[in-house]
Amino acid sequence: CSTVLEQVKFRNHIKEEMDWGKNGIFVNYSDLHDYSWNYTSDNNKISGFNKGIVTKTVPIVIHCNSDAEGLVLKNKLLEIGEKDILAVQHGKLIIGDYYLKCFIRGSKKGKYLMRKGYMETTLSIVTDYPQWVKESTTSFRADGRVTTDGQTSGDKVGGKNLDFKRDFPYDYTSDMTNKTLNNTGFVGTNFKLIIYGAAINPTVHIGGHTYQVNCSVGDGEYLTIDSLEKTIYLTKQDGTTVNCFNQRNRASYVFEQIPSGQNTVTWDNTFGFDVILLEERSEPRWT
């Protein structure tokens, strides 16, 4: 079969991007799809698994029609990754719908003296969270409407043709008596639950589990529960944040992962919220 160049994108922490798979810069193989779990043992029995800090290598070829184009790409390749290093803020390697939080920590070059528009280099990528993550957002509104990213005008959901004008960030499904959240991952996932004010002691039940924070969220404010980072912050209208970790309902673990499959969602309909599922895999899904 013919060789297919993989489409890889790198985005630094300030949202600057480079496409590695077109426009003069190419990746035709790498170890980005490889993974390995470390194990711990006790009395010659495996007691747990972890990955620790992982290094990946990405061989890249810069092949431009002009020397000027090559020089631009060579310089950008350093600058876009170096900003993450100096700020100690993760960038993201992106393959399809999945990203890997990481840093470009080094570059080993070859054949860069042939001409200015050509260079071969191997990038060293390091990550302290070696999981490929796919984010999917479902929005629940106080009027009962539910939206899911990926819907397009004219899509049919529940047998109804949804031909809305694009006045909203997502197209709306029809009103449903029982609201559901579909976790398409094969295991429970981490999440971000973002609750929009006004709301008093906001409570959301997902899959029979209660997520509650005993605080007030004013108009124009929002509360973010992050199960991965184990944080709860209220963001006020002026952008300042308030730590609400101690206001969590301690009787029901507020960072409980959301189970795989269809989950019933209930709340008092006095506020709206988003659920961002963070599907994690050791390798990006093959498509």
Salt bridges, closest charged atoms under 4 A:
GLU6 OE2 - HIS33 NE2 2.67
GLU16 OE2 - LYS83 NZ 2.93
GLU17 OE1 - LYS9 NZ 3.63
GLU17 OE2 - ARG11 NE 2.52
ASP19 OD2 - LYS22 NZ 3.97
ASP84 OD1 - HIS13 ND1 2.58
GLU120 OE2 - LYS111 NZ 3.79
ASP128 OD1 - HIS90 NE2 2.83
ASP143 OD2 - ARG145 NE 2.64
GLU221 OE2 - LYS236 NZ 3.23
ASP274 OD1 - ARG141 NH2 3.25
GLU279 OE2 - ARG285 NH2 3.42
